[in-house]
């Protein structure tokens, strides 16, 4: 399993998350998280839990309903299953981010791409690796955000996972509206274009300001 490289300064913590690796951190209210797509077109699967009550967690339906939009962009508020603001996207150099594509798993890979892919490491595996240390499991996984991932919704309601709209060095900045636990899978998928068929590293920067 790939690891992370951490750099600490007096005002921020910066971690490079290698391709296919998980990452998590507690972000305190008012702190900001910057995600940097270092090489471009790398999907970052993203879950949120309230730090003081993990039963309150990111709510995809509540977020989409409140903003009347399935995409996330600058100004979007990530809401919990109780409707409370968890984080706000204060800036994004990518036009939009996905809320409906979900996380890849060994089961979905086998169904979509053939049984020969069943051995491939997937985002669900990364989430479960993190959840072990929190005494959590599959039932604690909810529909996730896919930062930098391009999933257009066609007029007939169908979805596609297509070439990304990100590029090297593009970013998304989020401000915590409550103390939250962020759990990330730096997506290992190699069977569709969400990572340009070549998973790559991303950078996570936690600071009091971006």
C-alpha positions as CSV (number, residue, x, y, z in Angstrom):
1,X,0.0,0.0,0.0
2,X,1.3,3.5,-0.8
3,X,2.0,5.9,2.0
4,X,1.8,9.6,2.6
5,X,4.6,12.1,2.9
6,X,4.0,14.9,5.5
7,X,5.5,18.4,5.7
8,X,4.7,20.5,8.8
9,X,5.1,24.2,9.2
10,X,3.8,26.5,12.0
11,X,0.7,27.3,10.0
12,X,-0.1,24.3,7.9
13,X,0.3,20.6,7.5
14,X,0.9,19.3,3.9
15,X,0.7,15.7,2.9
16,X,1.3,14.1,-0.5
17,X,-1.0,11.1,-0.9
18,X,0.5,8.6,-3.3
19,X,-1.6,7.0,-6.0
20,X,-4.2,4.5,-4.8
21,X,-3.7,5.4,-1.1
22,X,-6.1,6.4,1.6
23,X,-5.9,9.5,3.8
24,X,-7.8,10.9,6.7
25,X,-7.6,13.9,9.1
26,X,-9.7,15.8,11.6
27,X,-10.3,19.3,10.4
28,X,-11.4,21.8,13.1
29,X,-14.1,24.4,12.6
30,X,-12.7,27.4,10.7
31,X,-9.7,25.4,9.3
32,X,-9.3,25.0,5.6
33,X,-8.4,22.0,3.5
34,X,-6.9,22.4,0.0
35,X,-6.8,19.4,-2.3
36,X,-4.3,19.7,-5.2
37,X,-4.6,17.6,-8.3
38,X,-0.8,17.3,-8.8
39,X,-0.7,15.6,-12.3
40,X,-4.3,16.3,-13.5
41,X,-7.4,14.2,-13.9
42,X,-7.1,12.3,-10.6
43,X,-10.4,11.5,-8.9
44,X,-10.4,12.0,-5.1
45,X,-13.2,10.1,-3.4
46,X,-14.3,12.0,-0.2
47,X,-16.3,11.2,2.9
48,X,-17.2,13.4,5.9
49,X,-18.2,12.6,9.4
50,X,-18.9,14.9,12.4
51,X,-16.0,14.6,14.7
52,X,-18.1,14.6,17.9
53,X,-20.8,12.2,16.5
54,X,-19.9,10.0,13.6
55,X,-23.6,9.1,13.1
56,X,-23.8,12.6,11.6
57,X,-22.1,12.3,8.2
58,X,-22.1,13.7,4.7
59,X,-25.6,13.7,3.2
60,X,-25.6,13.6,-0.6
61,X,-29.3,14.0,-0.9
62,X,-29.4,16.9,1.6
63,X,-26.5,18.6,-0.2
64,X,-28.0,18.3,-3.7
65,X,-31.5,19.3,-2.5
66,X,-30.4,22.4,-0.7
67,X,-28.5,23.7,-3.7
68,X,-30.8,22.3,-6.4
69,X,-27.8,21.0,-8.3
70,X,-26.1,17.6,-8.5
71,X,-22.7,19.2,-9.1
72,X,-20.4,20.9,-6.5
73,X,-18.5,24.1,-7.2
74,X,-17.4,27.3,-5.5
75,X,-20.0,28.3,-2.9
76,X,-21.4,24.8,-2.5
77,X,-22.2,23.8,1.1
78,X,-21.6,20.2,2.0
79,X,-24.5,19.2,4.3
80,X,-24.9,16.4,6.8
81,X,-27.7,13.8,6.9
82,X,-29.2,16.1,9.5
83,X,-29.0,19.1,7.1
84,X,-26.3,20.9,9.0
85,X,-23.4,22.6,7.1
86,X,-20.2,20.5,7.4
87,X,-17.9,22.2,5.0
88,X,-18.1,25.0,2.3
89,X,-16.2,25.0,-1.0
90,X,-14.7,28.4,-0.8
91,X,-12.9,28.2,-4.1
92,X,-12.4,25.7,-6.9
93,X,-10.3,26.1,-10.0
94,X,-12.2,23.2,-11.5
95,X,-15.6,24.0,-13.0
96,X,-17.5,21.3,-11.1
97,X,-17.1,18.1,-9.0
98,X,-19.2,14.9,-9.0
99,X,-21.7,13.8,-6.3
100,X,-23.4,10.8,-8.0
101,X,-20.6,8.5,-9.5
102,X,-20.0,6.7,-6.2
103,X,-16.9,4.8,-5.1
104,X,-15.4,2.0,-7.1
105,X,-15.4,-1.4,-5.4
106,X,-14.2,-4.9,-6.3
107,X,-17.9,-5.9,-6.9
108,X,-18.6,-2.9,-9.2
109,X,-15.4,-3.5,-11.1
110,X,-16.3,-7.1,-11.7
111,X,-19.8,-6.1,-12.9
112,X,-18.7,-3.3,-15.2
113,X,-15.3,-4.5,-16.5
114,X,-15.2,-8.3,-16.0
115,X,-14.4,-10.8,-13.3
116,X,-10.7,-10.5,-14.1
117,X,-10.7,-7.1,-12.3
118,X,-11.9,-8.5,-9.0
119,X,-8.4,-8.5,-7.5
120,X,-7.9,-4.8,-8.1
121,X,-7.7,-2.5,-5.2
122,X,-10.6,-0.1,-5.0
123,X,-11.9,3.0,-3.2
124,X,-14.2,0.9,-0.9
125,X,-11.1,-1.0,0.2
126,X,-9.4,2.3,1.1
127,X,-12.4,3.5,3.0
128,X,-12.6,0.3,4.9
129,X,-8.9,0.4,5.8
130,X,-9.5,3.8,7.4
131,X,-12.7,2.7,9.1
132,X,-11.1,-0.2,10.9
133,X,-9.3,2.2,13.2
134,X,-12.6,3.9,14.0
135,X,-14.5,0.8,14.7
136,X,-16.6,1.4,11.6
137,X,-17.5,-0.7,8.5
138,X,-19.4,-0.8,5.3
139,X,-22.6,0.2,6.9
140,X,-20.9,3.5,7.8
141,X,-20.1,4.3,4.2
142,X,-22.5,6.8,2.5
143,X,-22.7,8.2,-1.1
144,X,-19.4,10.1,-1.5
145,X,-18.1,13.1,-3.3
146,X,-15.7,12.6,-6.2
147,X,-13.5,15.7,-6.4
148,X,-12.0,16.4,-9.9
149,X,-14.1,13.6,-11.5
150,X,-16.2,14.3,-14.6
151,X,-19.6,12.5,-14.5
152,X,-22.0,14.3,-16.9
153,X,-25.7,13.8,-16.5
154,X,-27.4,13.5,-19.9
155,X,-30.8,14.9,-20.7
156,X,-32.3,11.4,-20.4
157,X,-30.8,11.0,-16.9
158,X,-28.1,8.6,-17.9
159,X,-24.6,9.0,-16.4
160,X,-21.1,8.7,-17.9
161,X,-17.6,8.6,-16.5
162,X,-15.6,10.5,-19.1
163,X,-12.3,12.3,-19.6
164,X,-11.6,14.7,-16.7
165,X,-11.8,18.5,-16.8
166,X,-9.0,18.9,-14.3
167,X,-5.4,19.6,-15.0
168,X,-2.0,19.6,-13.2
169,X,-2.0,21.9,-10.2
170,X,-5.7,22.7,-10.0
171,X,-7.3,22.9,-6.6
172,X,-10.4,22.8,-4.5
173,X,-10.5,24.7,-1.1
174,X,-12.9,23.7,1.7
175,X,-13.6,25.4,5.0
176,X,-14.9,23.4,7.9
177,X,-18.2,24.6,9.4
178,X,-17.9,22.1,12.3
179,X,-15.2,19.8,13.5
180,X,-15.1,17.1,10.9
181,X,-13.3,13.9,10.1
182,X,-12.3,13.8,6.4
183,X,-11.7,10.4,4.8
184,X,-10.2,10.2,1.3
185,X,-9.5,7.5,-1.2
186,X,-7.0,8.6,-3.8
187,X,-8.9,6.6,-6.4
188,X,-7.1,3.4,-7.8
189,X,-9.4,3.0,-10.7
190,X,-7.7,2.0,-14.0
191,X,-10.6,0.7,-16.0
192,X,-12.3,4.1,-16.9
193,X,-11.0,7.6,-17.6
194,X,-11.6,9.1,-14.2
195,X,-7.9,8.9,-13.5
196,X,-6.7,9.1,-17.0
197,X,-6.1,5.3,-16.7
198,X,-3.0,6.3,-14.6
199,X,-3.7,7.0,-10.9
200,X,-1.4,9.7,-9.6
201,X,-0.6,11.5,-6.3
202,X,-2.5,14.4,-4.8
203,X,-1.6,16.9,-2.1
204,X,-3.7,17.7,1.0
205,X,-3.0,20.9,2.8
206,X,-4.7,21.7,6.2
207,X,-4.3,25.2,7.4
208,X,-6.0,28.0,9.3
209,X,-6.3,29.7,5.9
210,X,-5.5,28.7,2.4
